[in-house]
Every structure is written in structure tokens, then in C-alpha cells.
Amino acid sequence: MSSFDQAYEDTGEDAMRLLSSEMQDMEEVQSNSDSEGLHEQLEVIFDRKDPQRRRASIISGPSNGHRRPGSARSNTACFVHTLLSQRATEDTHTPNPAGEAAQRPADKIPDTPHNGEVHRQSRLLSKKQLSDMAFNIRELSKRLGHLRLLIKVKNVFILTKAHDQKLIAHTREVTKWLLQQQNADGQLYTVWVEDTMRNNKVFHNGDFLQLDQSHQDRIKYWDNELCRKKPQQFEIVVALGGDGTVLYASWLFQRIVPPVMSFALGSLGFLTKFDFDQYQKTLTRAFSEGVTVSLRLRFEGTIMRSRPRDDVEEHKSRDLIEELIGDDRDKADTHEPMGTHNILNDIVLDRGPSATMGTIEVFGDDEHFTTVQADGIAVATPTGSTAYNLAAGGSLCHPDNPVILLTAIAPHTLSFRPIILPDTMVLRLGVPYDARASCWASFDGKERCELKPGDYVTISASRFPFPTVLPLDRRTEDWVDSISRTLNWNNRQRQKAFDDAKASKDDK
């Protein structure tokens, strides 16, 4: 990750020069074709209509008049992560003299790599690297808010609820329309739908694929494995449903996520920004005029399993606090990773089927925060503040805030209050060895698993944010409107004003 060694209050001219330099780099971003010859092209358009932008207060080290190196994009990156990679290579890292704590990985490094992906986990970054990564993502998100991204779309990924017959009919309608359209280069679109649609009677009602032979060649089917291995196959995701459908997209694309354009066909609609009745006009404008992308923070959660000791008495005397922040914190043989998940909403630890309350140790970086005795704990992203966090009494939080929300679920105390922590902190929630029962962990409501005494979950900001598409005429999140519309936030009858005329008459 890049580090920023010089900070000062710059002038508007310096801010414009910094942003213009950033723009020159982004305009060079183009993707390489993958093994099937599919291309993803990107054009970045600077919006001159919006001169009101925040002045840059921090810049990188002296450039000495040299331009940053060009993009060296691989087949496993999208344009968002290519921009992050450029920021990572433009500066040389200067060691932080604050101490060894800032340079030490936040969690245990296993003695044997897990699935060969240890180097990708943000929990193994140092405090300095994690702070730089979070800073770069926030800086990129602010810059994207002033850009129009003209994506040369050829492959459209359609996501919907495979068990909802009404939504399947809508999927059929959108698919049929897309197959009849062309992009700006005169190429016909290839539409990807879920593999379960292959033999679905509602989707194939009327056999619209037989109307044109080319339709059969340009409709393809995706499965979970394809999303995991080749996310760069798709230029854009069209989500038809509610917030749960958007969360499903986050679960499917665990690392690189194509821009997600969500149409409201669900219940609440915190994450669905477009009206389905206008889908033809909306998609046509997005593909021809470009889109504005907002990056939402995701968390990376890693399950760490306690390795049993051969000596039974030694195993019984183990202390989780000692192993995580004490003398045994550098011992790699105490725990091993057993799975990592990137989540958009929340990570919840609860008591599961146990009738007794759970006991959970809470750690932040190298500090033991507290021992929570409750039904569970919800750790939410700003996006997830309106989900389980809200039901448990946590704070509502604008999605642009770089924070972690920690809320206990039915704590057995009068003094526990929800707290808000910076996104540069690494949390670890574990079940102590002397706990009476296990806990259960879930990641965005999925991948539920048991945490036995000694196990813990590491939670940190993810390297892979979630890009959502905003309407071109709305450059900021209409978050306050959404909580007012869906939750009736602060909805009450207005207090009547005094009738001054009547009061004056009574005085006489």
C-alpha cells in the first residue's frame, strides 16, 4: 500500500493539478481480453459541471516531475482495483518510526499457508498498511463521485431470486429486451442468467429464444464457480429484487465485484436505486452516457480455529487473551484459518441453539476491550447499520463513514452501549476456553458455522469494496431519504405555531 509522507493545506490550483494527474492515469485504464476473447473497455469522463469539490489536503511525496507508471492490469482485476494498484505503486514506503506495533501483522500468521491465499487477507496487513489501504479506498471513492464512467458493455450479468416466479418473469422480460439491443460499437449484448433458468418454464415461456437463432448463442448461464473464478467476464451486474439480492451479489463476488445496478423490486430498498418500470430508459442511458459509481465498505471475516493440544491438562489451562495479545501472540501453532468471507452488511456471533447466553471476548488491535455476556454481538458496516444492527439498538450510520459498528444483542448488563470504531482497526471476537457453550457465526446471514471454545473471528476492512451504480442525476447517496421513506425516521406531526393575531386580540 502507498504511504503519504507530506501533508499540507494546498491551494485550489494544487488540488486541480493533483486531480488532473489522477485523471490522466485513469483515462489510460483499459482491460486486457481474457481467454475467451471478451473485452472490457472503460472511458472516464470528468464532470466539469460540478466545481464544488473538496480541496485535497494530503498529497503524495514529491513527484520530481515524473509521471506515475502506466497501468499493468491483469485478467483478475476490475477498473476499480486497477486504480488502487496504481496508487500502491506511485510512492516508496517509508518505515514508520512509531514502533514495531505499527509494522506487525494484526493477526496470527499460520505456519502453513491456507489455500495459498494468505497474502491477500487484510487481517495480515500491518497497522500502517491497513490504514493506507483504507485511506486509498476512501480517496478513490471521493474521486469516483465526480466522474462518469463510460463502460463499453458487452456482457450483462442478471441477478434475481431464482425461486420467485414474478421476478423470473421480469428477468425474462429484461433478457429478451437486451438481446435485441446493441452497444455503441454496434455489437449485440451477451446476457448471463443463473444456471437454474436453463430449464425454468416461466423463463422459457413462449420460447422467445426460438424467435432469433442468435439469441440462443448470446444467452449464457452462470454458476457460483464462474463468479468466483472469472468475475472479469462481466462488465456490469443488473440486480432485480430487493436489498437481499444486492447482498447475494456481494456473496457471489467475494473479491472483484463488477459495478452493480440494482432495480427496486423488493420490500425496503436501501440499496436499490432504480425504478424497474423505467429499466429500458435507465439501461440505455447508462450504457450510452456512462454511470457514476459509489464504493461501499466491505469487511473481511476470517474464522480462526483453535488447534487442540495433545496434553489434555495443558489444553484446559489455555487462555484466549494470552494467546491473542499476551506472550503467546506470536505463536503460529495456536490457531489456523478455516475460511474467509467478504461481507457487505454484518458479521454476527450469537448463542445459536444454546438456551444459555454466550460469552464473547472482544479484542481491538492489540488490546482486550471487554468480555461480553449476551445473546450475541453484531459487527456491522455502515451499509449494514440499518439491518441487524438497527434491530439490536445500534446507531444509524451514513454509508460514506469509514467506521465499524459494534452492538451487543440483548446484553446481560445495564451499562453496555453500542460503540463506533475506525475502519483501520482489526477486531477479533472469540469464545473463551472456559465458556459454558459454543457460539455461532454468520456472514451476511450465510455461511453459518459453530465457534467452539478457543475459536475466534478476525474482522477487518476488506481490500475489495462493493461498487454500486448511482443515477447520473444523483451524485450522492440519498440515504436520509431512504431511511425516512422506509423506516419513517423522525416521522411525527409538526407542532402548531402560535396564532399571534388571536393572542393580540385577547390581550386587548
N, C-alpha and C positions, 0 to 999 in steps of 0.2 A: 504494500500500500504506500502511496505517496505521503510525504510529510511536508508541512508548511512551516518554514523556519522564520519567515519575516512577515510581520503583521503591522499594518499602519492604516490610518484613515486616508484613503486615496481620494482624488478628485473625480468628478464625473467623467473627465477625459480619460483618466486611467481605467475607470470601470468599463468605459466603452471599448478601449483598446483590449482589455482582458477578455471581454465577451466576444469581440470580433475575432480575436485569435482562437477562441474556443469554437466559434462558428466555422472558421476555416478548416479546423480539424474535423468537425462533424460532417461537413459537406463532402469530405473525402471518403466517408464510411460507405462501403458497398460490400455486399457479401459475395463469397465465392460459391460456386454451384456445388451441390452435393453429388453423391454417387449416382443419383438418378437424373441429373441434369436440370434439377429445378433451381430457379434463381430467386433471390430476394434482393430487390434494389430499393434504395432509400434516398430520398431527396429532402433536405432540411430547408425550410423556408423561414427566414427571420421575420417576425411580425413587427413591422415598423409602426403599426397603428397604436401600440401600447408603449408610450415613452415612460410611463410611471413604473420603474422597476427599482428594486432596492440596490443601493450602491454597494459595490464589493468592498469589504473591509479587510479581507485577507487575500493575499496573493501568494503564488509560489515563489521559490527562491529566484535570484537574478537569472534571467534567461540569456544574458550576454549576447543578445541579438540573434540567437539560434532558434529556429522553429522546432517544434516538437516532432518527433518521428512520426511517420505515417502509420495508419492502422495496419496491423498484421492479423486480420481476422481469420479465425479457424472455423471449421464446419460445425463447431459445437457452441457458437456464440451468437447472440442476437445483437441488434444495434445498440441496445441499452448497455449491455455488458462490454461491448467493444469500446464504448465511450469511457467506461470505468477503467478498462485496461489501459487506455491512453493516459488517463490521469495517473495511473500507477507507475508508468514508465518515464514520466516527464521530469521527475525530481530524484535526486540521490538522497538516501536516507541518512540522517544524522542521528547518532545514538543519543538517547535521552539520558541526561545525567541525573535524573531524579532518583534512580536506584534500580536495583535488579527487579523489583516488583513490576515495573512498567515494561520490562523486556521478557518476563517469564510467561509462558502459556497459561491461560486462565484455568485449564483443567488438566487432568492426568493424560499423559501421552502413553498409549498402550505399547507394550514391548513388541507386539506383533501387529502390523497394520491390519485394519478391518476392511476387507473388500478393496484394498488398495486405494482408499479414498480419504485417508486421514488428513492429508494436506489440504483438502478442500473444506474442512469443517472450521467454522468461525470460532468454535469454542477453544481451538488450539492456537488462535492468534494471541499475541501479547496484548497488553492493555493499550499500548501505543498503536499497534496495527489495527486493533478493533476500533479505536477512536478515529483513526484516519479513514478507515473504510466507511464508517457511519457518516463522517463529515463529507466524504466524496459523494456518497449517495444522495445526501441532502442537497449538496451543491448542484448535482446533476438534475435533481428533481426541480429545483428552482429555475434552472435554465430551460428545461423542457416545457415549463409553464409559459414561456414566451416564444415557443417555436411551433411551427406547423410541420408535421412530418408527413411527407407525401410518399407513402409506401406503394411500390409497384406490386399490387396484389395479383397473384395467380392462383394460390391455393388457399381456400377458405375452410376453416375448421368450424363446424357447427356442433354446439354442445347443448343438450337438453335433457330432461328427465325421461329416461327410456321406459318408465312404467306409466307415464301419464299420457293417455290416448289423445287428449286435446292438444297437448304440446307436441306430440308426434305429428299430428295433422298440420300444426303450424310449421314444423320442421320440413315437412313435405312441401308446403307452400313456398317457403323461402328457398329451398333447394331447387325447385322447379324454376323459380324466377331467376336465380343466379346462373343456372345452366344456359339460360337464354341471353345472358349479358356478356359484354366484352369489356376488357380493361382499356386504358388509354392507348396501349400499343396494338389494339385490335385482337388480342389473344382472348380466347374463351376461358372462363374460370373452371378450375377443378374443385369440386366440392367434396369435403370429407365429412362423413357422418359416422356415428357409432356402429360398431360391428353388429350390435343387436338389431339394427334396422335392416339387415340383409334379408331376413325372412319375415319382417313385420308386415302384417296385412294392411294396417292403417297407412303405413308409409308408402306401400306399393299400390294403394287403392287407385283403380283406373289405369294402372300400369303406364304411368306417364313416361317411364324410361323408354317405352317402345315407340314413342312419337318421333324420336330422333335417334339414329344409331349412335351418334357421337355422345349422346347423354350417357349411355352405358359405359363408355370409355372414360368419361370425365367425372363420374361419381365413384368415389373410393371409400373404403371403410377403415376406420382407425380402431385400435385397441390400446389398452394401458401400456403395453410393452413398447409400441411405436411412440407414444407420447414421452416415455421415459428415455428412449434411446435417440430419437430424432426429432426433438422439438423444433429445430430449424426448418423442418419440412413445411411449416405453415407460416404464412405471413400475418394472419390475423385470426382471432377466435371470435365467433359470433355466439353469444350465450343467450338462450331463450329460456327464461324461467325467472326465479327469484334470487335472493341472496345465497341460498343453498347451492344453486347452480354455479355461481361465481366461486364459491368455496370449493366446489368439485373441480373447477378448472385449476385452482391452486394446488389441489391434491394430485391431479393428473400430471401437472408440470412442476415437478419438485425442484428443479433448478431453473433453467431458462424458460421464461414464460413469454409467448407472443402477446402483443397488445390485445386486451380483452375488451370487446364491445358488447355490452350487456343490455338486453331489451327486457323491459318490465313485464313479466307475466306471472309474478308470484304474489306474495302476501304483503310484506312490508316495503322492501325496495330501497334499502340504504345504499346498495352497490349497483343497482340497475338504473342507468342514466338516460335510457332512450325509450320512447313510446313505440310499441310494436306496430300500432296502426300506421305509423309513418316509416316503416322499415325500408321500403323501396327508395324513398326520397333520402333517408338518412344514409343508407349504404352507398347510394350513387354519389352523394356529396362527399362522403368520407373517402371513397376510392378516387375521386377526381380532384378534390380540393385539398385533401390531407386531413390529418387528425391531430388533436392535442392529447398528449399522454401525461398522466399523473402517476407517480411511483408511490406505491403503498408499502410501508414497512412490513416485512415478514420476520418471524422468529425461526430459529433453528433449534430443535429439541432433540437431544441425544440421550438414549436410555443407557445407563451405566450399571452393569450387573456386578454384584459383589462375588469375588472368587472365593469359594469355600476353602478353609484351612483343613489340612489333614488331621491336625490335633484338635479334638472336639473342645477341650477346655480353652485352648487358645482362641478358637472361633467365638466362643461365648463371651470372652472378655474384650472383644473388639469394640472400638468406639468410632463412630462415623465422623464425629467432629475432629478427632485426632487424625484420621486418615485423609481428610479433605483440607484442613488448614493447619494441622499440627505437625509433629515431627515426621509423620508418615505421608505427607502430602506429595512428596516426590517419588514415592514407591509406585512403580507401574504395575505391580502384580496384585494390587488390592482389588482393582475393578477392571472391567473390559467393556467396550462399547458393543451394544447389541441392536443398533438401528437408529437412524437419524431421519427426522421429518421436518420439512419446512411448512410452517403454518401461517395463515392469514388472520385468523380470529383469536384463538386462545389455546393454551395447554392447561388441562385441568387434572389435578390429583384429587381423588375422592376416596371414601371408605369402601366403595364397591358394595358387595353383598353383605359385608360385615354389619352386625347390629350395633357395634360399639363405634365411638368416634375414633378418627385416625390421629396419629401423631406424626408430625412432619417437621424435620429440621430445615431451616431456611438460611442459605448462605448467599452473600453478595460479594463477588470477587474473593478476597482472602479474609473475609470477616463473617463470623457467625451472627446472623441477625437475631433470630429468635427460634423458639420451639412452639409450633402451632398445634393446638389440640382443637380439632374442629371436624366437621363433615368433609372438609377438603379445602383446597386452595385453587383459585383461578388466576392464571397469569395471562393477561390479555395484551394484544397490540392495540394501538389507538383505533384501528378499524374494528376490533372486537370489543371495544368498550360498550357498545350497545347490545351485546349478546349476553352470555352467562355473567359477565362482569356486572352488567346493569341489574340483572335479577338478584345478584348477591349483595347489592348495595354499593357497588363501586362507582367511581366518578365517570361521567361522560367526558370524552376527550376527542378533540378535533383530530382527524387522521393525519394532519401535517405535523403534529407534535412528535418529536423524537424521544418517546418515553416507553417505559414498561409499567403496566398497571398490575399491582399485586393486591388481591382481595381474598380474604378468608370466607369460606362458605359455612355459615352457622357456627362461628367460633364459640367455644365454651368459656367466654370471658366477657366482661363489660368494657374492656379497655382497648380491644384490637380495632384499629381503624384502617381502612384501605390506604395504601401508600402508592406514590408515583415515583418511579426511579428512572434514571437516564438510560437511554438505549445502548450506551457504551459499557454498561455493567453486565457481567456474566452471573446469572443466578443458578443456584443448584438447590434443588428440593429433594430431600431424601428421607427414607424411612429408617429411623434409628434401629440399631441391632436389638435393643431391649423393648421394641414396640410390641404391643399385645396382638396386633393384627397387621396384615398387609394393606397396602393402598393400591389403587388402580389409576393408571394414567391414560388420557385420551388426547388426541391431537386433532383439533378442529372437529371433534366428535367422532373421529375414526381411529383406526389402529389401536384400539383399546387393549391394554396389557396390564398384567399384575406386577407390582413392585413389592418384592419381599423385603424383610428387614435387611438393611445393608445396601439396598439398591437406591439409586438416585437418578434424577433427570437434570441435565445441564441445558440451560436456556440462554440463548444469546441472539443478537441481531443477525439476520441472515445476510449472506453475500448476494442473494438473489431476490430483489424486490419484485413486487407484483405490479405490472403496468396496466392501468385501466384507461380506456379512451373516454375523453370528455367531449361534450358537444362543442363545436367551434365557437358558438356564440356565448359559451360559458367557460371562461378560462380558469375558474377556481371551483373548488368543491362547494356545492350548495348544501353543506352539511347541516347548518342551522335550519334551513327549510325542511330537510328530510326528517329531523327529529321533531320538528313542530308538526309536520304532516302525519307522521306515522305513530308518534308517541304522545301527541298532544302536549308537547313540552310547554310549561307555563301557560296553559290554556285556562283562563278564568274570565269571568265577566268584569269589564272595566268599571272602576269606581266612578260614580257620578260626580260631576263637578258641582260646585255651589252655584245656586241661582242668585247672582248678585242683584238683579233687578228686584226680585221678590224680597231679598234681605233689606234693600234700601227702602222699600215701601213700608215694611214692618217697622223700621226704625223711626219713620215719620209718624 
